[in-house]
Amino acid sequence: MAIKKIEPIVEVQPAEEKKTTELVLVTKKVKTPQLLRGFHDVLGEDQIYWDAIHRKVRELAYAYSFDRIELPILEPVELFVRSVGKQTDIVEKEMFQFQDQSGANVVMRPEATASTARAYIEHGMVDRPQPVKMFYDGPMFRYDRPQAGRYRQFHQFGFEAFGSDEAIIDAQLILIAERFFRELGIPVAVQVNSIGTTETRAEYKVELATYYRQHRNVICEDCKRRLTRNPMRVLDCKEDGCRAVSVNAPQIIDWLDEPSKEHFMRVLEYLDEVEVHYQLAPHLVRGLDYYTRTVFEIVPEVADDKSTADSSTADELGKAGISGGQSALGGGGRYDGLVELLGGRPTPACGFAVGIERTVSALKGRQIKPEGSKHRDVFLAQLGDVARRKGLALFEAFRAEGIPVAEAFGKSALKAQLELADKYQTKYTLILGQKEVLEGTIIVRDMESGVQETVDMNKVIGIIKKKLTE
Ligand code: HAM
């Protein structure tokens, strides 16, 4: 095969200083395009965390009978304006939206509950046995101010159950969310509240607006605007002034209609039954408009040590359900009106979503290193060109037998390869040199004892298989 030489990128320029016609070669500087602000790469070394999370999600989905749904990233703008709500931060300020080539207004999904509801309607899932239980995972996009734990592209997984208004569904979803963290080793607290129905909220909103008007000078400009349109949004404002005022705001529980109150009590009873510990969070309303009745958030458990004023303040705000900004690991609730709002038949539903980046940080913060699936017990080292070629084929033979082998075909020095084998903590290293290739043998080195034996190349797979099962 003819190999074409690739020329380096160069620019020929006259050498100005010398004021001669002599030509010099100048290497062209190429500026590397950088990551967009708020976007991030997930590198190989972090994959053990991501894999562990995905494994746990699938395990729970299987155990609780949730089917995976793969949803598109691009959706019509209208979907989120109608569901998440016109006056929410997500819709007002954070949507990555644009017109596509056909002039359609589209948006990179900021969340996936609305998409799941759209899919439920679009595929006639109302005619399937209810509840229809689905889970998803993937990237979401919000043009928010990036900071620790807050990205513009982040990942979520979510569980959604459509077609039942029974309180047991809410409780089981809360339980799944709590178990997810607990089984990964992350201690969490569940904060729960009920925000009733749209009708019962009307009176509460009037009361809330009256309360905040008395503190107009303290709340932020955005919240002053929210007072007339949707005062409940002030309760989940992340600004310090608003959070402080919210601590003493009226609590929605006092305005709940009887059926909502009863529903809430039943959710709590079910949680007691399965020993899911929760904190009542009377100001928790969540930042999306589609919720009715149960709302909940999963936050990292606050340490017992309340020695600093700051931590006790945070604890107090947390218990009241006043969002600390980036602290929630997950959140969800019931959204009985959403399917109808999007044009489907009235269908009660409930669900939650968890932030994967925040879960990874929580694992790292607690020094929890999940078991990697990448460990290999065997390393194949080669010395010389003939051995390298033979090694390539031997590697394939091991793979065909289902034995994962590590290698460093890019390295030639034996010392460097043995160092790698050590680093990978393999049990056996196979050493193949020119002599061994000629003799049809291979060296098997026990990495722990350092003992080496030369074996027949044709039998090495069987020998290793036996050693690994001993
Ligand atoms: P959410 O509270 O907006 O709810 O998001 C859920 C979780 O996603 C948060 O608790 C957090 O861990 C993570 N998250 C949100 N925004 C960011 C960000 N900018 N950077 C990093 N992580 C973030 C929802 O999205 C609802 N769809 C949940 C739901 C499902 N409700 C019912 N079903």
Residues whose N, C-alpha, C, O or C-beta is under 5 A from the ligand:
A	BS01	HAM	E111 A112 T113 R142 G149 R150 Y151 F154 Q156 G158 F159 A328 L329 G330 G331 G332 G333 G351 F352 A353 V354 G355 R358
